[in-house]
Amino acid sequence: MNISRQLQRLALNEDLNFLLTNRVPRAALTRFMGWFSRIRNPWVRDASMAVWRAFTELDLSEAKKTSFHSLHDCFVRELKPGVRPIDARADVMVSPCDAIVGACGRIGDDPTAQVFQAKGFPYPLTDLLGPDARALEMIDALRGGSYVTLRLTSSMYHHFHAPDSLTLEHVTFHCGDTWNVNPIALKRIEHLFCKNERAALYLRQDDGTPLLLVPVAAILVASMRLRAVDVALNAQYRGPHELPCNARYGKGQEMGWFEHGSTILVFTPPGFHLADSVDAGHRIRMGEPLLKRSPA
């Protein structure tokens, strides 16, 4: 077995992984990596990417660029045109990103609209979104609907796109922690998504149906960018947390990107169901079917 495989197996040890990625000064380490990843030095870049490759299955064959100025430049890479076909069927909502599907299913009918981050680890949408009027109105619309957890690993394409033709009406940025969001942490830290930095994207499809996407940041480069908001949303952000928008997107059009792997939570009201083969552990690519409208 080669060294890379041995390192990857070591990283999968649950106790060691949790210790190395969570029982550390997460905020300080995240700020450091945000600075370090942007260093434009060939030696630093090459050494960093060699370590990255040792722990992940990094594949750059689909990247638009063949060389990168820094580690950060590789993290936020764009893809070659056409490598992510978009399912154009009107009854299909596509995945907004490349991801591994995590917990998914039906949103609870209870007042808190309970969902799960992992088996046995529920969390209420009231904690995820907060108690303001906009959040409560959205929660009322989502009860009994569907949710999908999409985990982006560090080696994946980090941009996210509109799952359907829609309008981004409002963004609420929630400050928070930077816990790792991998399955190991999700089985140990209750209400993890409600603790981490996150942005609630309030969306509306062309027919008026409300949707919600919640990109959740994590340890290391905990920052996200939205095309409709010309600032980096991260621990250093000091602007308003309520950001009105009126940004129109076609299906598959880019909405923003993470500056490291993380998670996107997708919520729909009743009237949608999971697409065929979408289940926990399923690998999905941006543009592939994620949810479908249920027959009337």
C-alpha positions as CSV (number, residue, x, y, z in Angstrom):
1,M,0.0,0.0,0.0
2,N,1.4,3.4,-1.0
3,I,2.0,6.3,1.5
4,S,-1.0,8.3,0.2
5,R,-3.4,5.4,0.9
6,Q,-1.9,4.9,4.3
7,L,-2.4,8.5,5.2
8,Q,-6.0,8.5,3.9
9,R,-6.7,5.4,6.1
10,L,-5.2,7.1,9.1
11,A,-7.3,10.2,8.5
12,L,-10.5,8.0,8.5
13,N,-9.8,6.9,12.1
14,E,-12.7,8.5,13.8
15,D,-11.1,9.4,17.2
16,L,-7.9,10.7,15.5
17,N,-9.9,12.7,12.9
18,F,-12.1,14.3,15.5
19,L,-9.1,15.2,17.7
20,L,-7.1,16.7,14.8
21,T,-10.0,18.7,13.3
22,N,-12.0,19.8,16.3
23,R,-10.0,19.7,19.5
24,V,-7.8,22.5,18.2
25,P,-8.1,26.3,18.3
26,R,-10.5,26.3,15.4
27,A,-10.9,30.0,14.8
28,A,-7.2,30.7,15.0
29,L,-6.4,27.8,12.7
30,T,-9.0,28.9,10.2
31,R,-7.7,32.5,10.1
32,F,-4.1,31.1,9.6
33,M,-5.2,28.9,6.8
34,G,-7.1,31.7,5.2
35,W,-3.8,33.7,5.1
36,F,-1.5,30.7,4.3
37,S,-3.6,29.4,1.4
38,R,-3.2,32.7,-0.4
39,I,0.6,32.8,-0.4
40,R,1.8,33.1,-4.0
41,N,5.1,31.2,-3.7
42,P,5.7,28.2,-5.9
43,W,7.4,26.2,-3.1
44,V,4.6,26.9,-0.7
45,R,2.0,26.1,-3.3
46,D,3.6,22.9,-4.4
47,A,4.3,21.6,-0.9
48,S,0.8,22.4,0.2
49,M,-0.8,20.7,-2.8
50,A,1.4,17.7,-2.3
51,V,0.1,17.3,1.3
52,W,-3.4,17.9,0.1
53,R,-3.1,15.1,-2.5
54,A,-1.7,12.8,0.1
55,F,-4.9,13.0,2.2
56,T,-7.5,13.3,-0.7
57,E,-8.2,12.1,-4.2
58,L,-7.7,15.4,-5.8
59,D,-8.6,15.4,-9.5
60,L,-7.9,18.5,-11.5
61,S,-8.6,17.0,-15.0
62,E,-11.9,19.0,-15.2
63,A,-10.4,22.3,-14.1
64,K,-10.4,25.2,-16.5
65,K,-6.9,26.2,-15.6
66,T,-3.9,23.9,-15.6
67,S,-1.7,25.9,-13.2
68,F,-2.5,27.8,-10.0
69,H,-1.0,30.8,-8.2
70,S,-1.7,29.5,-4.7
71,L,-3.5,26.8,-2.8
72,H,-6.5,29.1,-2.5
73,D,-6.5,29.5,-6.3
74,C,-6.9,25.8,-6.6
75,F,-9.6,25.6,-4.0
76,V,-11.8,28.0,-5.9
77,R,-11.0,26.7,-9.4
78,E,-13.6,26.9,-12.1
79,L,-14.4,23.9,-14.4
80,K,-14.2,23.6,-18.1
81,P,-17.3,24.5,-20.0
82,G,-19.8,21.7,-20.5
83,V,-18.4,19.2,-17.9
84,R,-21.5,19.6,-15.7
85,P,-24.6,19.2,-18.0
86,I,-27.8,20.6,-16.4
87,D,-31.0,18.5,-16.3
88,A,-33.4,20.8,-18.1
89,R,-36.7,19.0,-17.2
90,A,-39.2,21.3,-15.8
91,D,-40.2,19.0,-12.9
92,V,-36.6,18.4,-11.8
93,M,-34.6,20.5,-9.2
94,V,-30.9,19.8,-9.8
95,S,-28.1,19.6,-7.3
96,P,-26.5,23.0,-6.7
97,C,-23.1,21.5,-6.2
98,D,-20.8,18.4,-6.4
99,A,-21.4,16.6,-3.1
100,I,-21.9,13.5,-1.1
101,V,-25.5,13.2,0.1
102,G,-25.8,13.1,3.8
103,A,-29.0,13.0,5.9
104,C,-32.1,13.6,3.8
105,G,-35.8,13.0,4.0
106,R,-39.0,14.7,5.2
107,I,-39.1,17.9,7.3
108,G,-41.1,17.5,10.5
109,D,-44.6,18.8,10.9
110,D,-43.8,19.9,14.5
111,P,-43.6,23.6,15.4
112,T,-39.8,23.6,15.2
113,A,-39.7,21.8,11.8
114,Q,-37.2,19.1,12.9
115,V,-34.7,17.5,10.5
116,F,-31.6,15.4,11.1
117,Q,-27.9,16.1,10.7
118,A,-27.1,12.4,11.2
119,K,-29.0,9.4,12.5
120,G,-30.2,10.1,16.1
121,F,-29.1,13.8,15.9
122,P,-32.0,16.0,15.1
123,Y,-32.0,19.8,14.9
124,P,-34.8,22.3,14.6
125,L,-35.1,24.8,11.8
126,T,-36.0,27.4,14.3
127,D,-32.4,27.1,15.7
128,L,-30.9,27.1,12.2
129,L,-32.7,30.2,11.0
130,G,-33.5,32.2,14.1
131,P,-36.7,33.7,15.5
132,D,-37.3,36.6,13.1
133,A,-40.4,37.0,11.1
134,R,-38.8,36.1,7.7
135,A,-37.4,32.8,9.2
136,L,-40.7,31.9,10.8
137,E,-42.6,32.5,7.6
138,M,-40.2,30.2,5.7
139,I,-40.4,27.5,8.4
140,D,-44.2,27.6,8.1
141,A,-43.9,27.0,4.4
142,L,-41.3,24.2,4.7
143,R,-43.1,22.0,7.3
144,G,-43.8,18.6,5.8
145,G,-41.5,19.3,2.9
146,S,-38.2,17.7,1.9
147,Y,-34.5,18.4,2.9
148,V,-31.2,17.2,1.6
149,T,-27.7,17.6,3.2
150,L,-25.0,18.0,0.6
151,R,-21.4,17.7,1.8
152,L,-18.5,19.1,-0.3
153,T,-15.2,17.5,0.5
154,S,-12.0,19.5,0.3
155,S,-11.0,18.1,-3.1
156,M,-14.3,18.8,-4.8
157,Y,-15.4,21.6,-7.0
158,H,-16.4,24.3,-4.5
159,H,-18.8,26.5,-6.5
160,F,-22.6,26.3,-6.1
161,H,-25.3,27.0,-8.6
162,A,-29.1,27.7,-8.8
163,P,-31.0,24.4,-8.5
164,D,-33.8,25.8,-10.6
165,S,-34.8,29.1,-12.3
166,L,-35.3,31.4,-9.3
167,T,-34.8,34.7,-7.6
168,L,-32.6,35.3,-4.5
169,E,-34.7,37.6,-2.4
170,H,-32.7,37.9,0.8
171,V,-29.6,36.6,2.6
172,T,-29.2,36.3,6.4
173,F,-25.7,35.7,7.6
174,H,-25.3,34.0,10.9
175,C,-22.0,34.3,12.8
176,G,-20.8,31.1,14.5
177,D,-18.2,28.5,15.1
178,T,-16.1,26.5,12.6
179,W,-16.6,22.9,13.6
180,N,-15.7,20.3,11.0
181,V,-18.8,19.2,9.2
182,N,-17.7,15.7,8.3
183,P,-19.8,12.6,9.3
184,I,-17.6,12.0,12.3
185,A,-18.3,15.4,13.8
186,L,-22.0,15.2,12.8
187,K,-22.4,12.0,15.0
188,R,-20.8,13.7,18.0
189,I,-21.8,17.4,18.1
190,E,-25.5,18.1,18.5
191,H,-27.0,20.9,16.5
192,L,-23.7,21.4,14.7
193,F,-25.1,23.2,11.7
194,C,-26.9,25.6,14.0
195,K,-23.5,26.4,15.7
196,N,-21.4,27.1,12.6
197,E,-21.2,30.2,10.4
198,R,-23.9,30.0,7.7
199,A,-25.9,32.0,5.3
200,A,-29.6,31.5,4.8
201,L,-30.5,32.1,1.2
202,Y,-34.2,32.9,0.8
203,L,-35.2,32.0,-2.7
204,R,-38.4,31.9,-4.8
205,Q,-39.0,29.9,-8.0
206,D,-40.6,31.5,-11.0
207,D,-44.0,30.1,-10.0
208,G,-43.7,31.7,-6.5
209,T,-42.7,28.5,-4.6
210,P,-40.3,29.4,-1.7
211,L,-37.0,27.5,-1.4
212,L,-34.2,27.7,1.1
213,L,-30.5,27.0,0.7
214,V,-28.1,27.2,3.6
215,P,-24.4,27.1,2.8
216,V,-22.6,26.2,6.1
217,A,-18.9,27.1,6.6
218,A,-16.4,24.9,8.4
219,I,-12.9,24.7,9.8
220,L,-9.9,25.9,7.9
221,V,-11.0,28.3,5.1
222,A,-14.4,29.2,6.6
223,S,-15.5,31.8,4.0
224,M,-18.2,31.9,1.3
225,R,-18.8,34.3,-1.5
226,L,-22.1,35.1,-3.2
227,R,-22.3,36.7,-6.6
228,A,-25.2,38.9,-5.3
229,V,-23.3,40.2,-2.3
230,D,-19.9,41.7,-3.1
231,V,-18.2,40.8,0.3
232,A,-16.6,37.7,1.8
233,L,-19.0,36.2,4.4
234,N,-16.7,34.9,7.2
235,A,-15.5,35.5,10.8
236,Q,-14.0,38.9,9.8
237,Y,-17.2,40.2,8.2
238,R,-18.5,43.2,10.1
239,G,-21.3,44.4,7.9
240,P,-25.0,44.0,8.2
241,H,-26.3,40.4,8.8
242,E,-29.6,41.1,6.9
243,L,-28.8,41.5,3.2
244,P,-31.8,42.3,0.9
245,C,-31.3,41.0,-2.7
246,N,-33.1,40.8,-6.0
247,A,-30.8,38.5,-8.0
248,R,-32.3,36.4,-10.8
249,Y,-30.7,33.1,-11.8
250,G,-31.4,30.6,-14.5
251,K,-31.2,26.9,-13.7
252,G,-27.5,25.9,-13.2
253,Q,-26.2,29.5,-13.1
254,E,-23.5,30.1,-10.6
255,M,-24.6,31.7,-7.3
256,G,-21.3,31.6,-5.3
257,W,-18.6,29.5,-3.9
258,F,-16.9,28.2,-0.7
259,E,-13.2,28.8,-0.1
260,H,-12.9,25.3,1.2
261,G,-15.1,22.2,1.4
262,S,-18.2,22.5,3.4
263,T,-22.0,21.8,3.3
264,I,-25.1,23.0,1.6
265,L,-28.5,22.3,3.2
266,V,-31.5,22.3,0.7
267,F,-35.1,22.7,1.9
268,T,-38.3,22.6,-0.1
269,P,-42.0,22.9,0.8
270,P,-44.4,20.0,0.4
271,G,-44.8,18.9,-3.3
272,F,-41.2,17.6,-3.9
273,H,-39.6,14.2,-3.3
274,L,-36.1,12.9,-3.6
275,A,-35.0,12.0,-7.1
276,D,-34.2,8.4,-7.9
277,S,-31.0,7.1,-6.4
278,V,-30.6,10.1,-4.1
279,D,-29.9,8.7,-0.6
280,A,-27.3,9.0,2.1
281,G,-23.9,8.2,0.8
282,H,-24.8,8.9,-2.9
283,R,-22.3,11.0,-4.8
284,I,-23.9,13.6,-6.9
285,R,-22.7,16.2,-9.4
286,M,-23.9,19.7,-9.9
287,G,-26.7,19.7,-12.5
288,E,-27.9,16.1,-11.8
289,P,-31.4,15.5,-10.5
290,L,-31.8,16.1,-6.7
291,L,-35.5,16.6,-6.2
292,K,-38.6,16.2,-8.3
293,R,-42.0,17.7,-8.2
294,S,-44.5,15.1,-6.9
295,P,-47.4,14.3,-9.2
296,A,-50.5,16.5,-8.5
